[in-house]
Amino acid sequence: MKYKSILLVFIVLATQMYGQKIDTLSTSKKLSYKAFIIPTAMITAGVILLNTDDNQELQDKSNNFFGKNFHSTADNIFPLVPIAQIYTGRYLGFEPKNNFKHQTIDLVVANATSLIIVEILKNSIKKERPDQSDNLSFPSGHSAIAFTNAALLFHEYKDSNIWYASSGFLFAATTAIFRIANNKHYSSDVLTGAGIGLASGILVSYYNPFQSMRFGKTKKTTAFIYPQIGNQIGLGLLIKPNY
């Protein structure tokens, strides 16, 4: 059963990889299969490591390096940093590709896509965590969200400032490392989660049909989307009407 779930994820990604290039509804950008080489490699590496002695050995080395009692809540914060960067980049003098509304839509769709895939796999595979706290280890939701948002940040600002655009991956990689250090995930979990998140971020950055939706003339509102990360993973939305 668990390998059928993994195969389903590969089918979804492969459909995007080897199909024709996709046109976005709002621009003339092209999405090539080459964009999915890295996330597919991450997912493949994670699946190969799953249930192997190498996976456990890597975890043991991590425990020896960080200590079995290592604990940090930074991995609950780092995945959200790229979201703040997406919204605040324009105020730092960097030119984003999309306006506020499209940024929010991209964040909602990409994070929802990552979370749905992760939750399906978690509840199908039921891999026990290294600390034996539950059986929802594979794949890592924190890593998926972190790399989703890092990919969206990169797309928004890569043409304006490559260093600012790339900084989200530093927080994403640190998130993955801390999940292993906290003994919550194996290397296989964070690799697969990172690949899923990266693929979701790339796909939505280039192709998001919801961006073309018009909701009519309404009063302006301010909205902010954010993943909720902790014992439970979900999405939060703050909406403030402007009268």
N, C-alpha and C positions, 0 to 999 in steps of 0.2 A: 504493500500500500504506500509506504513512504517513498519508494522509488518512482511510483506513478505520479506522485505530487511533484517530485523533482523534475520528472520528464515534462510535466505540464508547463512548468516555468521555462524550461529550455525551449519548448515549442513556441511559447509566446515571444521569447527573445529572438529565436531563429526566424520567426515570421518577419520581424522587423529587420533582421540582419541581412537576409538573402533575398528579400523582395526588391522591387524597384525603389529608386530614391523617392522620398516622400516630399511633396510640396506642402508648406504650411498655408493656412488660409489667409494669413495676414501679410506674409512677405514672400520673397522669392528664394528663401534659403533652401538648401538641399540637405537631406540627411542621408549619409552613406553608411553602408554596413561597417565601414572601418571605425566608425564612432563607437561601435559595440564590441570591439576586439578586447579592450581592457576589462570592461565589466563581465564579459563572457569568460575571460581567463580567470577572473576572481571567483566566479561561481563554480567553474570547473575545478579549480584548485580546492575550494571548500568542500565540494562533493567528494572529490578523491580522498581528501583527508578524513572525512567523516568515518567514525568507527574503526580507525586504524591505530596501531601502536604509536605511530609518529605523532598523531594528534595528542595523545595522552603524554607523550614524552615532552612535547612543546609546552604543555600545560604544567608539567612538573618543573621544567626549567624556569617558567615564569614564576611559579610559587617560590622557588628557591631564590630567584633574583629579587622579587618584590617583598617576599615574606608571606606566609600563609594568613597572617592577621592583617594584611594590607587592606585598607578600606578608604575609598574616596567617593564623594558624590559629584565630583567634577564631570563625570560621564553623563550626568543628567542635565548639565548646563551647556557643555560644548556643542551638542547637536543643534542647539537653538541659536548659537552665535551667528552662523551664516544668514539666518532669517533677518536678524537685526541689521546685518551688513547690507542685505539687499535693499531694505527700506531706507537706510541712512546714507548709502553711498552717494546719492545725488547731493546731499547736504555737505559732503566732504569735497565736492568739486568734480566727481566722476559722473560721466554720462551713461545712464542705463539704457538698455535696448527697449524696455517696455515701460509703460506708465504704471502708476500705482495699482490700478484695477487689474491690469494684466499680470502684474507681479503676484498679486494676491490669488488670482485664479490659478496661475501656475503652481503656487505653493500648495493650494488646496488639492488640486488634481494629482500632482506628483507625490505628495506625502500620503494621500489616500491610496494611490496605486501601490506604493511601497508597503504600507501597513496591511493592506488586504492580502497581498502575496505572502508577506511574512507571517501573518496570523494563520493563513491556510496551511502553510508549511509547518509552523510550530505545532498546531493541533493535529496534524496528520502524522508527523514523524515522531513527536513526543520523545525527543532526546533529553535525557536527564542532564541537568546543569552540573558543572564540576563541583559546586558546593552542595549538590544534592538537595537544593531548596525546592525544586519542582522539575517537571519534565518538559519545559518549554525553551530549551536551550538553542535549538537549531531552527532557523538562523537568528542572528542578532538583530533585534528591532532597533536598538540604539544606533548600531552601525549603519543600518539601512537609512534611517532618518538623517543621520549626520551626512552621509554621502549624497543623499537626495538633495539636501539643501546646499551642500558645497557645489554640486553640479549646476544648480540653478544660479547660484552666485557667480560662478565662472562664466556662464553664458551671458548674464546680464552686463558684466563689466570687462570682459576680456578685450574688447576693442578700445576701451577707455583707459584701463590701467591693469596690465596683466598681473602685477604683483598683488594688488588688492583683490582681483578676481580669483587668484589662486590661493589666497590665504585661508579660504574655507576648508581646503583639503588638509591643512595643518590641524585644524580643530577636529575634522572628521577622523583623521588617522589617530589622533590622541584619544578620541572617544573609543575607537576599536582597541587600542592598547590598554586603556583603563578597564574596559570590560573584561579583558583577559586577566589583568592584574587583580581585579576585584574577585576573581575566581567565579565569575558569572557566565563566562562563555569560553569555549575552546577556539582555537585558531580557525577551525573549519567554519564555525558559526559567524565570526566577524568577517571572514573573507566572502562568504556567500551573501551575508547581509549587505556588505559594502557593494558587491556587484549588483545586487538587486536595486539598491538605492541609486547607484550611479546610472544604471540603465534607465530607471524611471525618470531621473532628473534630465538626462539627455533627451529622451523621447518627448517628454512634455515641453522642454525648451524649444524643440523644433516643430512639434505638432500638437496643438491643443485646440480642438474644435470649439471648446467652450469660450475661447477668447472672442469669437465672432458673434456671440449671443448679444442681443440688445434687449434691455429690460424696460424700455420705454422711458418717458420723462418722469423722473421721480426726484424727490429731494435728495440732495447730496448726503452721503454718509461716509463715515470713516470706518474701515474694517481692518482687522489684523488677525491673521491666521497663525497658529502656532501648534506644534505637536506637544502633547502632554506626555512626559516621560518620567517614569518612576516604577512603582510596582505594576502599574497598568499603563499601556500605551494607547494613546488616542489623539484626537485633534481638538483643539480649542479655538473658539472664534469670538473676538470682541467686536461688537458693532456699536458705533456711536452716531446717531442721527445729528446732522448739522442744520439747525433751524435758522 
